[in-house]
């Protein structure tokens, strides 16, 4: 997956040749995580807590998606389209989150 900052300083995912599962992840990143570093940190922290057995399950609902994290899988469900993806490769998803966080940190300050 390739991430970039568009001309409006918004974090985006390049959509060329994405697998269906990656399309849902891309939608989740763009529509729910957006450019909010705290949201990325929250998800990473909760993945760690579930994997370390501190909590059994964590679930959160954003603008359009619900993410559920259990010891063996992560599920992202689109509340509008009712499409979902189940991720078993935690390292892959974490790598995407860390890349997204790096992208957020690279954005230019925008004064209003």
ZADO-1210 file (C-alpha; in nm, 4 decimals, padded with zeros to 6 digits):
<atoms>
<atom x="00.0000" y="00.0000" z="00.0000" code="UNK" pos="1"/>
<atom x="00.1316" y="00.3455" z="-00.0890" code="UNK" pos="2"/>
<atom x="00.0432" y="00.6483" z="00.1262" code="UNK" pos="3"/>
<atom x="00.0719" y="01.0147" z="00.0320" code="UNK" pos="4"/>
<atom x="-00.0366" y="01.3672" z="00.1273" code="UNK" pos="5"/>
<atom x="-00.2745" y="01.5243" z="-00.1238" code="UNK" pos="6"/>
<atom x="-00.2822" y="01.8909" z="-00.2295" code="UNK" pos="7"/>
<atom x="-00.5208" y="01.9683" z="00.0602" code="UNK" pos="8"/>
<atom x="-00.2712" y="01.8257" z="00.3149" code="UNK" pos="9"/>
<atom x="-00.4918" y="01.5185" z="00.3729" code="UNK" pos="10"/>
<atom x="-00.3518" y="01.1688" z="00.4258" code="UNK" pos="11"/>
<atom x="-00.4485" y="00.9373" z="00.1394" code="UNK" pos="12"/>
<atom x="-00.3962" y="00.5867" z="00.0050" code="UNK" pos="13"/>
<atom x="-00.3086" y="00.5352" z="-00.3609" code="UNK" pos="14"/>
<atom x="-00.5888" y="00.3143" z="-00.4911" code="UNK" pos="15"/>
<atom x="-00.4245" y="00.1530" z="-00.7945" code="UNK" pos="16"/>
<atom x="-00.4373" y="-00.2280" z="-00.7900" code="UNK" pos="17"/>
<atom x="-00.5410" y="-00.2733" z="-00.4264" code="UNK" pos="18"/>
<atom x="-00.6817" y="-00.6076" z="-00.3168" code="UNK" pos="19"/>
<atom x="-01.0390" y="-00.5979" z="-00.1840" code="UNK" pos="20"/>
<atom x="-00.9170" y="-00.6414" z="00.1744" code="UNK" pos="21"/>
<atom x="-00.6721" y="-00.3536" z="00.1339" code="UNK" pos="22"/>
<atom x="-00.9494" y="-00.1333" z="-00.0072" code="UNK" pos="23"/>
<atom x="-01.1395" y="-00.1688" z="00.3204" code="UNK" pos="24"/>
<atom x="-00.8244" y="-00.0985" z="00.5221" code="UNK" pos="25"/>
<atom x="-00.7586" y="00.2078" z="00.3028" code="UNK" pos="26"/>
<atom x="-01.1136" y="00.3312" z="00.3618" code="UNK" pos="27"/>
<atom x="-01.0679" y="00.2821" z="00.7361" code="UNK" pos="28"/>
<atom x="-00.7426" y="00.4778" z="00.7402" code="UNK" pos="29"/>
<atom x="-00.8788" y="00.7641" z="00.5307" code="UNK" pos="30"/>
<atom x="-01.2274" y="00.7877" z="00.6815" code="UNK" pos="31"/>
<atom x="-01.1764" y="00.6961" z="01.0468" code="UNK" pos="32"/>
<atom x="-00.8114" y="00.7330" z="01.1429" code="UNK" pos="33"/>
<atom x="-00.7651" y="01.0277" z="00.9059" code="UNK" pos="34"/>
<atom x="-00.4786" y="01.2562" z="01.0066" code="UNK" pos="35"/>
<atom x="-00.5112" y="01.2001" z="01.3798" code="UNK" pos="36"/>
<atom x="-00.1930" y="01.0665" z="01.5373" code="UNK" pos="37"/>
<atom x="-00.3709" y="00.9961" z="01.8674" code="UNK" pos="38"/>
<atom x="-00.6091" y="00.7590" z="01.6889" code="UNK" pos="39"/>
<atom x="-00.3183" y="00.5634" z="01.5404" code="UNK" pos="40"/>
<atom x="-00.1554" y="00.5476" z="01.8847" code="UNK" pos="41"/>
<atom x="-00.4816" y="00.4301" z="02.0441" code="UNK" pos="42"/>
<atom x="-00.5189" y="00.1433" z="01.7960" code="UNK" pos="43"/>
<atom x="-00.1536" y="00.0390" z="01.8272" code="UNK" pos="44"/>
<atom x="-00.1767" y="00.0486" z="02.2062" code="UNK" pos="45"/>
<atom x="-00.4935" y="-00.1610" z="02.2123" code="UNK" pos="46"/>
<atom x="-00.3459" y="-00.4189" z="01.9753" code="UNK" pos="47"/>
<atom x="-00.0527" y="-00.4471" z="02.2158" code="UNK" pos="48"/>
<atom x="-00.2809" y="-00.4784" z="02.5195" code="UNK" pos="49"/>
<atom x="-00.4865" y="-00.7549" z="02.3559" code="UNK" pos="50"/>
<atom x="-00.1772" y="-00.9430" z="02.2371" code="UNK" pos="51"/>
<atom x="-00.0198" y="-00.9168" z="02.5838" code="UNK" pos="52"/>
<atom x="-00.3364" y="-01.0453" z="02.7513" code="UNK" pos="53"/>
<atom x="-00.4062" y="-00.7248" z="02.9444" code="UNK" pos="54"/>
<atom x="-00.7496" y="-00.7020" z="02.7829" code="UNK" pos="55"/>
<atom x="-00.9478" y="-00.9721" z="02.6044" code="UNK" pos="56"/>
<atom x="-01.1061" y="-00.7647" z="02.3289" code="UNK" pos="57"/>
<atom x="-01.1091" y="-00.4045" z="02.2184" code="UNK" pos="58"/>
<atom x="-01.3639" y="-00.2446" z="01.9888" code="UNK" pos="59"/>
<atom x="-01.4054" y="00.1090" z="01.8616" code="UNK" pos="60"/>
<atom x="-01.6364" y="00.2789" z="01.6144" code="UNK" pos="61"/>
<atom x="-01.5323" y="00.5855" z="01.4178" code="UNK" pos="62"/>
<atom x="-01.6968" y="00.7790" z="01.1367" code="UNK" pos="63"/>
<atom x="-01.7752" y="00.4809" z="00.9163" code="UNK" pos="64"/>
<atom x="-01.6029" y="00.1695" z="01.0515" code="UNK" pos="65"/>
<atom x="-01.5922" y="-00.0457" z="01.3607" code="UNK" pos="66"/>
<atom x="-01.2631" y="-00.2131" z="01.4452" code="UNK" pos="67"/>
<atom x="-01.2598" y="-00.5200" z="01.6708" code="UNK" pos="68"/>
<atom x="-00.9344" y="-00.6604" z="01.8039" code="UNK" pos="69"/>
<atom x="-00.9060" y="-01.0045" z="01.9597" code="UNK" pos="70"/>
<atom x="-00.6036" y="-01.2210" z="02.0333" code="UNK" pos="71"/>
<atom x="-00.6184" y="-01.3958" z="01.6941" code="UNK" pos="72"/>
<atom x="-00.7665" y="-01.1389" z="01.4536" code="UNK" pos="73"/>
<atom x="-00.8578" y="-00.7819" z="01.3714" code="UNK" pos="74"/>
<atom x="-01.1892" y="-00.7127" z="01.2012" code="UNK" pos="75"/>
<atom x="-01.2768" y="-00.3862" z="01.0282" code="UNK" pos="76"/>
<atom x="-01.6468" y="-00.3487" z="00.9453" code="UNK" pos="77"/>
<atom x="-01.7924" y="-00.0678" z="00.7335" code="UNK" pos="78"/>
<atom x="-02.1136" y="00.0407" z="00.9072" code="UNK" pos="79"/>
<atom x="-02.2639" y="00.1758" z="00.5828" code="UNK" pos="80"/>
<atom x="-02.1729" y="-00.0799" z="00.3173" code="UNK" pos="81"/>
<atom x="-02.1608" y="-00.3715" z="00.5655" code="UNK" pos="82"/>
<atom x="-01.8405" y="-00.4922" z="00.3983" code="UNK" pos="83"/>
<atom x="-01.5641" y="-00.6111" z="00.6235" code="UNK" pos="84"/>
<atom x="-01.2153" y="-00.7518" z="00.6332" code="UNK" pos="85"/>
<atom x="-01.0619" y="-00.9873" z="00.8860" code="UNK" pos="86"/>
<atom x="-00.6887" y="-00.9486" z="00.9345" code="UNK" pos="87"/>
<atom x="-00.4883" y="-01.2348" z="01.0833" code="UNK" pos="88"/>
<atom x="-00.1454" y="-01.0887" z="01.0101" code="UNK" pos="89"/>
<atom x="-00.1001" y="-00.8458" z="01.2983" code="UNK" pos="90"/>
<atom x="00.2494" y="-00.7452" z="01.1823" code="UNK" pos="91"/>
<atom x="00.1148" y="-00.6414" z="00.8408" code="UNK" pos="92"/>
<atom x="-00.1578" y="-00.4258" z="00.9933" code="UNK" pos="93"/>
<atom x="00.0811" y="-00.2748" z="01.2488" code="UNK" pos="94"/>
<atom x="00.3264" y="-00.1915" z="00.9693" code="UNK" pos="95"/>
<atom x="00.0483" y="-00.0034" z="00.7899" code="UNK" pos="96"/>
<atom x="-00.0394" y="00.1852" z="01.1084" code="UNK" pos="97"/>
<atom x="00.3245" y="00.2848" z="01.1642" code="UNK" pos="98"/>
<atom x="00.3539" y="00.4003" z="00.8008" code="UNK" pos="99"/>
<atom x="00.0309" y="00.5999" z="00.8396" code="UNK" pos="100"/>
<atom x="00.1631" y="00.7580" z="01.1596" code="UNK" pos="101"/>
<atom x="00.4856" y="00.8560" z="00.9827" code="UNK" pos="102"/>
<atom x="00.2762" y="01.0115" z="00.7050" code="UNK" pos="103"/>
<atom x="00.0741" y="01.2123" z="00.9588" code="UNK" pos="104"/>
<atom x="00.3934" y="01.3351" z="01.1215" code="UNK" pos="105"/>
<atom x="00.5284" y="01.4459" z="00.7831" code="UNK" pos="106"/>
<atom x="00.2354" y="01.6768" z="00.7065" code="UNK" pos="107"/>
<atom x="00.2921" y="02.0496" z="00.6941" code="UNK" pos="108"/>
<atom x="00.1396" y="02.2674" z="00.9627" code="UNK" pos="109"/>
<atom x="-00.1733" y="02.4365" z="00.8312" code="UNK" pos="110"/>
<atom x="-00.2724" y="02.7667" z="00.9876" code="UNK" pos="111"/>
<atom x="-00.6373" y="02.8591" z="00.9957" code="UNK" pos="112"/>
</atoms>
